[in-house]
């Protein structure tokens, strides 16, 4: 049985997992949908009430019924490197590839339908609340007056994008920024704006969830940190990430979140305040983990490899179903 990894060629994070799978003797096929129809080919046949499918990657033929699991890591858009790319060819290739893979019995990390929903920030915030996680007061609005009223109630705010990275090539990360005290919010009318109460944090937390395995790391905020340095990705820091235990209440909430979202993998970001409360900021369903593993030594890549290599029911008791295989 083969593990299929859908990701770009230059994904060094995926390389870490491929290495662990190779060490375990698990067959792996790595495919970037962008290479359809240049180096990657597919075929699906539906006859006499049955169906069969095959993929050809670099001359290697793979039976879709022989797929053990599918890791949707960071794939490119289908057929964008074809000899004559077009929006039509991309749509045709996307539906052909993912449509065929959907009828396999492979376990997904993460299923495309669940992943699409899980990327939605407003949905994340509501789902985190329902899962019992602490969520900072948040407003998403195009009403300037609503923004002013929110700012009057919550004096210290940050602003962040609703959708994540700016869709340029390559995508550009948009930092979370502190809102100036004298902001008048007129520009809110020109596009949805996410305002959130700033957590007076003493540390950032990255919790990587693989099935029922939770691996958390903590990066303390420097005592002399500037209050405007609210985004850990851009704030200056000399402190490494260090392993930290997950509080039972947070662990319960994260596992409920994963079950409800039907995810097998999630990279959760929390802000820890001076009272020790972990405030949910977001869950990236395909988030990076290499930087955490390098600092902490936590076996994240090995844990992902073990999940992908498992058969049928995973060690955490999740059934081999789609899209809920990631519970």
C-alpha positions in Angstrom: 0.0 0.0 0.0 1.3 3.4 -1.0 1.2 6.9 0.6 0.3 9.7 -1.8 1.6 13.1 -1.0 0.2 16.1 -2.9 2.6 19.0 -2.6 5.0 21.2 -4.4 8.5 20.0 -5.3 10.3 22.5 -3.1 8.3 21.6 0.1 11.1 20.9 2.6 8.6 20.2 5.3 7.2 17.3 3.3 10.7 16.1 2.8 11.0 15.5 6.5 8.0 13.1 6.4 9.1 11.4 3.3 12.4 10.6 5.0 10.6 9.0 8.0 8.3 7.0 5.6 11.4 5.7 3.7 13.1 4.7 6.9 9.9 2.7 7.8 9.9 1.0 4.3 6.6 2.6 3.3 6.1 3.2 -0.4 5.6 6.9 -1.2 4.5 8.7 -4.3 4.9 12.5 -4.4 2.8 14.4 -6.9 2.3 18.1 -7.6 -1.0 18.6 -9.4 0.6 21.5 -11.1 2.5 18.9 -13.2 -0.6 17.6 -14.9 -0.3 17.0 -17.9 3.5 17.4 -18.0 5.1 14.4 -16.2 1.9 13.4 -14.5 -1.0 11.5 -16.1 -4.2 10.0 -14.7 -6.9 7.6 -15.8 -10.2 6.6 -14.3 -12.6 4.0 -15.8 -16.2 3.4 -14.8 -17.7 0.3 -16.4 -20.0 -2.5 -15.5 -20.8 -1.0 -12.1 -17.1 -0.9 -11.1 -14.4 1.7 -11.2 -10.6 1.6 -11.6 -8.1 4.5 -11.5 -4.4 4.9 -12.1 -1.8 7.7 -11.7 1.5 7.9 -13.6 4.2 10.0 -11.8 7.6 10.2 -13.3 7.0 7.0 -15.2 5.8 5.1 -12.1 2.3 3.7 -12.4 0.1 3.7 -9.2 -3.2 1.9 -8.8 -5.5 4.3 -6.9 -7.1 1.3 -5.1 -3.6 0.7 -3.7 -3.4 4.0 -1.9 -3.1 3.7 1.9 -3.4 7.4 2.7 -3.3 10.8 1.0 -1.6 13.8 2.5 -2.8 17.1 1.0 0.2 19.1 2.1 0.7 22.2 -0.2 -0.2 21.2 -3.7 0.0 23.6 -6.6 -3.0 24.4 -8.8 -3.6 21.6 -11.2 -2.0 21.8 -14.7 -0.5 25.2 -14.2 2.8 23.8 -15.6 1.2 22.2 -18.6 2.5 22.9 -22.1 -0.6 25.2 -22.7 -2.0 26.1 -19.3 -5.4 27.7 -19.0 -8.1 28.3 -16.4 -10.2 25.7 -18.3 -7.5 23.0 -18.1 -6.9 23.8 -14.4 -10.6 23.3 -13.6 -10.8 20.1 -15.7 -7.7 18.6 -14.1 -8.7 19.6 -10.6 -12.1 17.9 -10.9 -10.5 14.8 -12.6 -7.8 14.3 -10.0 -9.6 15.0 -6.8 -12.8 13.5 -8.0 -11.0 10.2 -8.7 -9.1 10.2 -5.4 -12.4 10.8 -3.5 -13.7 7.4 -4.3 -10.6 5.6 -3.0 -10.6 4.0 0.5 -7.5 6.0 1.4 -7.3 8.0 4.7 -7.0 11.7 4.2 -4.8 14.3 5.9 -6.8 16.4 5.3 -9.8 15.7 3.1 -10.3 18.5 0.6 -13.9 19.2 1.6 -13.0 19.5 5.3 -9.9 21.5 4.5 -11.8 24.0 2.4 -14.2 24.7 5.2 -11.4 24.8 7.8 -9.6 27.6 6.1 -12.5 29.9 6.7 -11.5 32.3 9.5 -15.0 33.3 10.7 -16.0 29.6 10.7 -12.8 28.8 12.8 -13.7 31.4 15.4 -17.2 30.1 15.9 -16.1 26.4 15.8 -13.4 27.2 18.4 -16.0 28.8 20.7 -18.3 25.7 20.3 -15.3 23.5 21.1 -14.8 25.2 24.4 -11.6 27.1 23.5 -11.1 30.7 24.7 -11.5 33.1 21.8 -10.6 36.9 22.1 -13.5 39.3 21.4 -13.6 39.7 17.6 -15.5 41.7 15.0 -15.5 41.3 11.3 -17.3 44.2 9.6 -17.6 46.7 6.8 -19.6 49.1 9.0 -17.3 51.9 10.3 -19.7 52.7 13.1 -19.7 49.1 14.3 -15.9 49.2 14.3 -15.9 52.4 16.3 -18.4 51.0 18.9 -16.3 47.8 19.2 -13.1 49.9 19.7 -14.9 51.9 22.4 -15.7 48.6 24.3 -12.3 47.0 23.7 -9.7 49.7 23.9 -6.7 47.7 22.8 -7.2 46.1 19.3 -5.3 44.3 16.6 -6.3 44.1 12.9 -5.6 41.0 10.8 -6.7 39.7 7.4 -9.8 37.6 7.2 -8.4 35.3 4.5 -4.8 34.9 5.4 -1.9 35.5 2.9 -2.3 38.0 0.1 -2.7 36.1 -3.1 0.2 37.4 -5.0 3.0 35.3 -6.5 4.5 34.1 -4.3 1.8 34.7 -1.6 2.7 37.5 0.8 2.1 37.1 4.6 0.1 39.9 6.0 1.1 40.6 9.6 -1.2 41.1 12.5 -0.9 44.8 13.5 -1.9 46.9 16.5 -4.7 49.4 15.8 -3.7 53.0 16.5 -5.7 54.6 19.4 -6.9 57.4 17.2 -8.1 55.2 14.3 -11.4 56.4 12.8 -12.2 53.2 10.9 -13.6 55.0 7.8 -11.7 52.6 5.5 -13.5 49.6 7.0 -16.3 50.4 4.5 -14.0 49.3 1.6 -13.5 45.7 2.6 -14.2 43.2 5.5 -12.0 44.0 8.4 -11.2 41.7 11.3 -10.6 43.5 14.6 -9.7 41.5 17.7 -9.0 42.4 21.3 -5.2 42.2 21.9 -4.2 39.5 24.3 -1.6 40.8 26.8 0.4 37.7 26.2 3.5 36.4 28.0 4.1 33.7 25.4 3.0 32.4 22.0 1.9 28.7 21.7 2.1 26.5 18.6 0.2 23.3 19.1 0.6 20.7 16.3 -2.2 18.1 16.3 -1.8 14.8 14.4 -4.8 12.6 15.0 -5.1 12.4 18.8 -1.5 13.3 19.4 -0.9 16.9 20.6 2.6 18.4 20.5 2.8 21.9 21.9 5.6 24.4 22.0 6.0 27.7 23.7 8.0 30.9 22.8 8.1 33.4 25.7 7.6 37.1 24.9 10.8 39.1 25.7 10.4 41.3 28.9 11.4 44.4 26.9 9.2 43.5 23.9 7.5 46.5 22.2 3.7 46.3 22.6 3.3 46.8 18.8 5.2 43.6 18.1 2.1 41.4 18.3 2.8 39.0 15.4 5.3 36.2 16.5 6.2 35.7 12.8 7.7 39.2 12.6 8.6 40.1 16.2 12.3 40.1 17.0 13.1 37.3 19.4 16.2 35.4 20.6 14.2 32.7 22.4 13.7 29.3 20.8 10.5 27.3 20.9 10.4 24.9 23.8 8.1 21.9 24.5 5.2 22.6 26.9 2.4 20.5 28.4 -1.1 21.0 27.0 -3.6 21.9 29.8 -6.3 19.3 29.9 -9.1 21.8 29.1 -7.2 23.0 26.0 -6.5 19.4 25.0 -10.2 18.5 25.2 -11.2 21.6 23.2 -8.6 20.9 20.5 -9.8 17.3 20.1 -13.4 18.5 19.9 -12.3 21.0 17.3 -10.6 18.3 15.2 -13.5 16.0 15.4 -16.0 18.7 14.4 -13.8 20.0 11.6 -13.1 16.4 10.4 -9.4 17.1 10.4 -6.5 14.7 10.9 -3.9 17.5 11.2 -4.1 21.1 12.5 -1.5 23.7 13.5 -3.1 25.7 16.3 -1.8 29.2 17.3 -2.6 30.4 20.8 -1.6 33.4 22.9 -0.9 32.7 26.6 -1.8 35.5 28.9 -0.4 36.3 32.4 -3.1 34.1 34.0 -2.0 31.1 32.0 -5.1 31.2 29.7 -4.5 29.9 26.2 -6.4 32.1 23.8 -7.3 30.6 20.4 -6.1 32.7 17.4 -6.4 30.3 14.5 -5.9 26.7 13.2 -4.0 26.3 10.0 -5.1 22.9 8.4 -1.8 22.7 6.5 0.5 24.7 8.7 4.3 24.4 8.8 5.9 22.4 11.6 9.6 22.1 10.6 10.7 25.2 12.6 9.1 23.8 15.8 10.6 20.4 15.4 14.1 21.9 14.8 13.9 23.9 18.0 12.2 21.4 20.3 13.1 18.0 18.9 9.5 17.0 19.0 8.8 14.1 16.6 6.2 15.8 14.5 7.4 14.4 11.2 7.6 10.9 12.6 4.1 11.2 14.1 2.7 12.3 10.7 4.5 9.5 9.0 3.1 7.0 11.5 -0.4 8.3 10.9 0.0 8.1 7.1 1.4 4.6 7.3 -1.4 3.2 9.5 -4.0 0.9 8.0 -7.8 1.0 8.5 -8.4 2.4 12.0 -5.7 4.7 13.4 -4.2 4.1 16.8 -6.4 6.9 18.2 -9.5 4.9 17.2 -10.6 7.0 14.2 -12.4 5.0 11.5 -11.1 4.9 8.0 -13.9 7.1 6.5 -13.9 10.3 4.4 -14.0 13.1 5.1 -14.1 12.2 8.8 -11.1 10.0 8.7 -9.1 12.6 10.5 -11.0 12.6 13.8 
